[in-house]
């Protein structure tokens, strides 16, 4: 599973940034334009509210599950959720979790 999660983390970075980087090249860090385009249509607003709620859920899951499993470096997927999005944060956290569980299994044998 860790290769699956790793591949999705890579795709979860490349695909969103393939859309963001050209926009940044064209508009720069124009927050007014960014928020205007976010709310340009009901579908755009729908998608952004979905993303915002998903980020909150993923951060809560990372903190809860990470502490429950005794994981370290939980800040990395949290930062990933805020800089890229759920598309990176969730598979990255699941990758970290899988590696952590495999280490625990090796030490119990």
N, C-alpha and C positions, 0 to 999 in steps of 0.2 A: 504493500500500500504506500510505502514512503516514496516510491518512484512516481506513483500516480499523483500523490499530493504535490511532489516537487514539480512535476510537469504542469499541473494546474496552477501552481504559484507563478511559474514562469509565464504561462499564457495569461494569467490574471494580472500581470504587470504589463506585458507587451500589448495586448489588445486595447485596454483602456488608454494607455499612453500613446498608442498609434493615432488616437483621435484627439487627445489633449495637446500633444506637442505641436502639430500644425496650427491648432487654434492659438496656442501661446505665441507661436512665431508670427501669426497674423495680427493678433490683438495685444500681445504682451500680457502683463499682469493687470489687466483692466477689469477690476472687480465689478464696476458698474455694468459693463458689457456682459460679464459672466452671469450676474444675477438677472439681468434682463433676458438673456437667452434661456436661463433656467426656467423662468416663469412665462416664457413666450406663449406657451399653450398649456392646456389642461393635461395633456399627455406628458409634457416635459415636467410639470409640477408633480404629477403622479409618480413619475420615475424618480425624481429627486427625493420626494417624501419616502418612497420605498427604500432608497439608498440610505437616507438618514436613519430611519428606524432600524434597518438591517445593521448599520454600523454600531448603533447603541446595543443591539442584541448581541452582536459578535464580541464587542468589548466586554460586556457582562459575562458572556460564556467563557471568554479567555481568562478573565480574572477568577471566576468561580471554579472552573474545571482545572485551570492551572494550579491554583492553590490547593485544591482537593488532591491532586496528583503529586504535589510537591515539586512542581516544575520551576525551573529558573528561566530568566531572560524573557519574561512575559511582556516586557515593554516593547520588544521587537515587533511582534504581530500587532500590538496596539498602535504603534507608530505607523506600521504598514496600512492599517485601516484608515488612518487619518491622512496619509500622503498618497496612497493609491486607491484603496477601497477594500470592500469586502472580498472582491475577486482575488486579492492577494492575501489579505489577513487570514481568512478562514482556511485555505489550503496550507498556508505557512504554519499556522497554529497546529493544524492536524498533523502536519509533518513533524513538528517539534514534539508533539504528544506521542506520535508513533515511535520516534527515536527514543524518547524517554521511557516508554513502556518496554521497548526491546532491551534497553540497558538494565532495567529493573529485572526482567526475566533472566538475563544472563547472570546477574549477581545472585539470584535465588537458587540457581542450579548448583 
